[in-house]
Amino acid sequence: MAAPAPHLPLAALLGIGALVAWRLYRRAHKLIMRQHFNPKRSRMSMIFFPLLLLLFLYTSYTHPLAVAAEVGGVLIGVVLAVYGLRHTKYESTPEGLFYTPNAHIGIALSILLAARVAYRFFQMYVSTAAFAAPPQDFARSPLTLLIFGTTAGYYAWYALGLIRWQRSVASSPSVNS
């Protein structure tokens, strides 16, 4: 007879929760401030997020609803990124390129994703049946994939927009955007 899956102690959950809250605070703080444009970071976002999207699509290809949710999320994310890029403040200064993103979109997406992951972990904590489910089921939930697709689509498309802005500034150095 298999032993039931052990639950994390409450102190460990509180510690994880505090770490997640601190990271959300740091991320939200960064999202509302003027940022120096880093082309390497933007290129990494353009590679990393689509690769994760493909990985999740691969693990859920037998679940049409999950695939549709992820693809729909990506489309929503792209639309939000287009909106966010239009409302980003761009600066070309002698010190370099800077931008101030639309804080509301980035913060909302980060909180939404973190809340969904926290909810899934809470589900796993209170339900022994969740421990019996295969680990890939964690990422097959249509709602989780919708939220992740939205977040990944937003950040990948936003990074592409920043790189396009950098190239447009480089091709016309006399124009400040």
Protein Blocks (a to p, Z undefined) as FASTA:
>chain_A
ZZddddddfklmmmmmmmmmmmmmmmmmmmmpccdddfklmmmmmmmmmmmmmmmmmmmm
mmmklmmmmmmmmmmmmmmmmmmmmmpccdddfkbccddddfklmmmmmmmmmmmmmmmm
mmmmmpmklmmpcfklmmmpmklmmmmmmmmmmmmmmmmmmmmmmmmmmmmmmbcZZ
